[in-house]
């Protein structure tokens, strides 16, 4: 049986991320994951072309790399905010 390779909702996920609609992005990725698992359960990978599956994997990898960059940027912002807060508290404590 040949299962269709699920379409990664890449544009929608990126739009949700940039709009900071994280729940929407997570829901889209969860739906894609479910569709992918269902497709993989119903396909004989030894009897189908690997090219579309490889292309999907490449797109998923690119999206994951972008998510990692966003995560790292967010972590850096949070760390900076924490340092600034500690600095402000120290200044306030010293100022009396």
Helices and strands as residue ranges (DSSP letters): H 10-18, H 22-41, G 45-47, H 51-95
